[in-house]
Amino acid sequence: MKFLYKQQWNWKISGLALGLTFLLAVLLVKPIGVSTQFVIFDGIVWNLFSDVVVEDNSSKTGYASPNAYLNKSGGKYASNIANPLNYSFVFVLAMVLGGFVASRMQSNASEADSNNLAVTCDKPDSKRYLTVFFGGVLVLFGARLAGGCTSGHMMSGMMQTSLSGYLFAMGAFAVAVPVAMLMYRRNA
């Protein structure tokens, strides 16, 4: 896939674009948070093999589930499983598509680029990919235990001046920075 635009975005422009996206989402629809959509996706797959969601006229959403977690909030999750094409689920799909399109539109950063703040390495290896994958799994697991996610707590939460958003951000960086320093230590 070839696009005309092949310049890497400056981190300041990227940050402003991300901030504008979050601001528009909060103003026009609702705060961004996506970890719940992984539960919804799991429920969609589960529902293919077993009736985990049923229509229930006594429920405020019209759907219920024998699973207590999916049935909470008056069957809200059960309703989203039955009708997954909602704002949040489409947003997750758009994030994946947007990441793919952005990766095709931007050129690779050269290691000599002194303005690039990203960690550069000679070539990617399986250890880094596995670390990132399992780190993501742990973050998602923790997010579901806490009832939210990094985008909901940190990005949307901080934008709304939520104390929990600031506390989560401090905790995330207090863990992420030392781990990154250990994982990406350069050989001298």
N, C-alpha and C positions, 0 to 999 in steps of 0.2 A: 504494500500500500504506500503510495507516494503522495506527499502533500507539498504544497508550495512553501509553507512556513517551516523552517528548519533551525530556528534560533532558540537557545535555552532561555527560559524566563529567568529574570533576576529574582532573587529571593524576596526582595521588597515588593515587587509587583505580584508575585505569587501570594504573599501574605495579605496584601490588600484585596486581591481577588477572593481569597478564602474568607476574609472578614466580611466582605460585601455579600458573598453568598450566604453566610450565616445570618447576617443582618436581614437580608431580604426574606430568608426562610422564617425567621422569628416574626417579622412584621406581617408577612403575607399568609403564612400557613400555620406553622408551629415550630417550636425549637427542634433542632436536629438531634436525633439519637437513633442508632441503628441496631444495637445488640438484640433488641426484642425481635427483630426480623429474622434472626437466626433461629429463634424459638419457633416463629411462625413457619419458617421453611421446614424445620424438623417435623412440625405438626402436619404440614402438607404431605410430606413423604410418609409419615406414620398413618395418615388418613387413607393413603392409597391401599394399605394392607389391612387396615382395621378401622372400624367406625369409631374414631376417637372424637368426631364432631357430629352432633345430631341437631336437627331443627327442634326448637323448643319455644313455643309461643308464650310461655310464662316467663321466659328470660327477657331482660330489657333489650338485648341485642337480637333476639330471635334464634340464637344458637346456644348450645350447651355442650359440655364434655364431661364424661365420667372422670377424667383426669382433673384433679383439683386445681393444679397450676393453670391449665388451659381454660378452666371455667371461672377463674377469678375475675373480678370487676364485672360481674353480671354476664359472663361469657364473651368478654371483649376479644380475648385471644382466639377463642373458638370461632367467633364471627370473622376474624381476619384470616383464619385458616380456610374457612369455607369460601371466602371472597378475598383472595390475596392481592388482587389488583387495586391496592389502595396507595395513598401517597407514600407511605414509609417503605413499602416493599418495592415500588417502582423506583424510589430514590436509591435504594441499595443496588438495584440493577443498573441504574444510571451511573452510580459511582464506579462500578466495574467497567462499564462501557467508556465512561469518561477517562478513566485511568489508561485504558487501552488506546483510545484516540490520542490522548496527550503524549503517550510514549511514542506514538508514530509521528506526531507533529514536531516534536523537539529533537534536536540533535543530541548525541551523547556528549556529556561534559568531558573535556580533555583534562588530563591530570595536571597539565601545566596552567590551567585556568586558576589564577590566584583569587578571583572573586568568588569561586565556588566554595561554599562552606561545608559541603558534603564530604564524608570520609571517602577517600579514594583507595582502591586496592588494585593490585596487579591484575588479578582475575578472580571472578567469583568462585567460591568453592562450596562443596556440599555442607561443610560445617556451619558456614554462615547461613545458608538457606534453612537448614534444620533448626538452628538457634532462633531465627526469626519466626519460623513456623510455630515452634513450640512456645515461644514467647507470646505470640498472638493467641494461641490456644489458652494459655494461662490468663492473659488479660481478658479474653472473652468469658472464661469461666468465672473469674473474679467479678467481672462486670455484671454477670447474671446473678451472682450471689448478692451483690450490692444493689441490685434493682436498677442498674443504669449502665452506661458505657462511657468510654473516653470522650467521644464526641458530645454525648449528653451532659456528662458531669463537667468536663474541662472546657470545651469550646462553647457550647451553648450556655452552660452554667456561669462561666466567667463573664460572658457577654451580658447576662442578666444580673450581674453582680451578686451571684449566689456564693455564700461562704463555703458551702460544700464543694463548689467548683474550684475555688482557690485552694482549699485543703487537698483536694484530689490532685490538682496540678502539682502542688509542692511534693506530695507523696510520690507521684509518678516520676518526676524528675529526680527526686532523691534516690530512687532505685535505678532509673534508666541511665543516668550519667555514670555511676561507678561500674555498672554492668557493661556499658559500651566501652569504657576505658579498658576493662579487662578483656573483652572480646576483640577489640580492634587495636590492640597494642601493636605498635610497629616494631619490627625487628631492627635493632640498631647495628 
